[in-house]
Each structure stands twice: as C-alpha cells, then as structure tokens.
C-alpha cells in the first residue's frame, strides 16, 4: 500500500507564482458571482421575470433556503480542507493544467454559493432560470464547466495534444453536451412530469 506523501512547503515554494495566480482567479470568480447575485437580487426580487429566450431562458430571482445544516458543514470542510489539499497535490504531481483550472472553478463555486451565501445570508441567491430544468447562478455555471474541464483534463493527458484547435473543439463539445442535457431534461419534465 503506497502512501501519498508530498512536502507542502516545497510545493508552495516551487509553485508560488501559479498558486498566487490561482488564488487571484478564485477571488475574481467569487467577486463576479457575488456581484451578479447582488445585482440580480436588487433588480429581480419581487419583480417580474426578464425573459431572454421565450420558454427557454429567463432571469427570475429565487432564494434557495437551507434545509439541512449538516450539508453546509460538509461544504465548509470541502472548501477549507479538501480543495486546497487537492490543488496542492495536483501541483506536486504536475497534473495537467486543465485539471487545476477545472478544480479552481469548482472551488470558486463552492466557496461563493455554499460558504459566503449560506453563512452570511442563510440562503443561496439563484436567478438564471432555464425553463423546466433549474434555477441557478454564475457559481453553478462555474461548477458545471469546471467538472467538464476536469473530465477533459483527465482524458487529454498529453500536453502536446492541446493546441488552440483542440481547445475550441473542447469548448464546443462541452457546450453541446450541456445543451443536449438541458434539452433532454426539459423534454423529460414536460412529457413525463418528472
């Protein structure tokens, strides 16, 4: 049985610039998510929806109340311990940059939604309404894209294969997959009352 062992201080010192950039990106993503939630709450709460694409996409403010406190304790532990440890491990093992980028997006989502909103407001602010599918926010989109990027990073392990053309194909494939999933879910909810 092998032990996972890596010196944290050495990893931080060796990757100081990348880790500083990562922390800046997390803070920037959280700021964008919090700013959009603040604007959405001021503009949309107790007001009519703003329809962007009829019967598909609109802006509708919703307070997503906390039902189970233990879930948010779990999110707190994930945000404070597991994501930072995973990112340090990825740097120590020289993981592919897509895995680190995707993990950063997921971490930003968890911090913004499940830590900042829950612990400061007691609810999560959602405002992007995909009819028949869900109501979410920017942080939720970070999570969705982050998971897709992590999966892509684990599949495309060879750094030489990732050029500009491959990145465009990857982004288009992710968007197509998310669109198909949303349309399938909308179809299922409409015709089978899910």
C-alpha positions in Angstrom: 0.0 0.0 0.0 1.6 3.3 -1.1 1.4 6.4 0.9 0.6 9.8 -0.6 3.4 11.9 0.6 4.5 15.3 -0.6 6.1 18.2 1.3 3.6 21.0 1.4 6.1 23.8 1.9 8.3 22.7 -1.0 5.2 22.5 -3.3 4.1 26.0 -2.3 7.6 27.5 -2.7 8.2 25.8 -6.1 4.8 26.9 -7.4 4.4 30.3 -5.6 3.6 32.3 -8.8 1.0 29.7 -10.0 -0.6 29.4 -6.6 -0.8 33.2 -6.3 -2.5 33.4 -9.8 -4.9 30.6 -8.7 -5.9 32.5 -5.6 -6.4 35.7 -7.6 -8.6 33.7 -10.1 -10.7 32.2 -7.3 -11.2 35.7 -5.7 -12.1 37.2 -9.1 -14.6 34.4 -9.9 -16.2 34.8 -6.4 -16.4 38.6 -6.9 -18.1 38.2 -10.3 -20.6 35.6 -8.8 -21.3 37.8 -5.8 -21.7 41.0 -7.9 -24.2 39.3 -10.3 -26.2 37.9 -7.4 -26.3 41.3 -5.7 -27.5 42.9 -9.0 -30.0 40.2 -9.6 -31.4 40.5 -6.1 -31.8 44.3 -6.5 -33.3 44.1 -9.9 -35.4 40.9 -9.8 -36.6 40.2 -6.3 -40.4 40.6 -6.1 -40.5 41.8 -9.7 -41.5 40.2 -13.0 -39.1 37.9 -14.8 -36.8 39.2 -17.5 -37.4 36.9 -20.5 -34.2 36.4 -22.6 -35.4 33.4 -24.8 -39.1 32.7 -24.5 -39.9 29.3 -22.9 -36.2 28.6 -22.6 -34.2 31.1 -20.6 -35.2 34.0 -18.3 -34.0 35.8 -15.2 -36.0 35.0 -12.1 -34.8 35.6 -8.6 -35.2 32.8 -6.1 -34.0 32.4 -2.5 -32.7 28.9 -2.2 -33.3 28.3 1.5 -31.2 26.0 3.6 -33.0 22.8 4.5 -30.2 20.7 6.2 -27.4 22.4 8.1 -25.2 19.4 8.1 -24.9 19.7 4.3 -23.3 23.1 4.6 -20.9 21.9 7.3 -19.8 19.3 4.7 -19.4 22.0 2.1 -17.4 24.1 4.6 -15.0 21.2 5.2 -14.6 20.5 1.4 -13.9 24.2 0.8 -11.4 24.8 3.5 -9.6 21.4 3.6 -10.2 19.2 0.6 -10.0 21.6 -2.4 -6.8 23.3 -1.2 -5.2 20.0 -0.4 -6.2 18.6 -3.8 -4.8 21.6 -5.7 -1.5 21.3 -3.8 -1.4 17.6 -4.6 -2.1 18.4 -8.3 0.8 20.9 -8.3 3.1 18.4 -6.5 2.3 15.7 -9.1 2.5 18.1 -12.0 -1.1 17.4 -13.1 -2.3 18.7 -16.4 -3.4 22.4 -16.2 -6.9 21.7 -17.3 -7.5 19.6 -14.1 -6.2 22.5 -12.0 -8.3 25.0 -13.9 -11.5 22.9 -13.6 -10.8 22.3 -9.9 -10.4 26.1 -9.4 -13.8 26.7 -11.0 -15.5 24.1 -8.8 -13.7 25.5 -5.7 -14.9 29.1 -6.5 -18.5 27.8 -6.9 -18.4 26.0 -3.6 -16.9 29.0 -1.7 -19.3 31.5 -3.2 -22.5 29.5 -3.0 -22.1 27.3 0.0 -19.8 29.3 2.2 -20.3 33.0 1.5 -24.1 33.0 0.7 -25.1 30.4 3.3 -23.0 31.7 6.2 -23.7 35.4 5.5 -27.3 35.3 4.3 -28.7 31.9 5.2 -29.7 31.2 1.6 -28.3 30.9 -1.9 -29.3 33.5 -4.4 -30.4 32.0 -7.7 -31.5 33.9 -10.8 -30.7 32.1 -14.1 -33.9 30.2 -14.9 -33.6 27.5 -17.5 -37.3 26.6 -18.0 -38.1 23.1 -17.0 -34.6 22.4 -15.9 -33.3 24.5 -13.0 -32.7 27.9 -11.4 -29.1 28.7 -10.8 -26.4 31.4 -10.6 -23.0 32.1 -12.0 -21.4 29.9 -9.4 -23.5 27.0 -10.6 -22.2 27.6 -14.1 -18.6 27.6 -12.7 -19.3 24.2 -11.2 -20.8 22.8 -14.4 -18.0 24.0 -16.6 -15.4 23.0 -14.0 -16.5 19.4 -13.9 -16.4 19.2 -17.7 -12.9 20.7 -17.8 -11.6 18.3 -15.1 -13.0 15.4 -17.1 -11.5 16.7 -20.3 -8.1 17.3 -18.5 -8.1 13.7 -17.2 -8.9 12.4 -20.8 -6.4 14.6 -22.6 -3.3 13.8 -20.6 -0.7 14.6 -23.3 0.1 18.3 -23.2 1.3 18.3 -26.8 -2.3 17.4 -28.0 -3.8 20.6 -26.5 -3.4 23.4 -29.1 -5.8 26.2 -30.0 -7.8 24.0 -32.3 -8.2 21.3 -29.7 -9.3 24.0 -27.1 -12.0 25.3 -29.5 -13.3 21.7 -30.1 -13.2 21.0 -26.4 -15.3 24.2 -25.5 -17.8 23.4 -28.3 -18.1 19.8 -27.2 -18.7 20.9 -23.6 -21.4 23.5 -24.7 -23.0 20.9 -27.0 -23.1 18.3 -24.2 -24.6 20.8 -21.7 -27.2 22.0 -24.2 -28.2 18.4 -25.0 -28.5 17.5 -21.4 -30.7 20.6 -20.7 -32.9 19.9 -23.7 -33.3 16.2 -22.7 -34.2 17.2 -19.2 -36.7 19.8 -20.4 -38.3 17.1 -22.7 -38.5 14.6 -19.9 -40.0 17.1 -17.4 -42.6 18.3 -20.0 -43.8 14.9 -21.2 -43.2 12.6 -18.3 -43.9 15.0 -15.3 -40.6 14.5 -13.6 
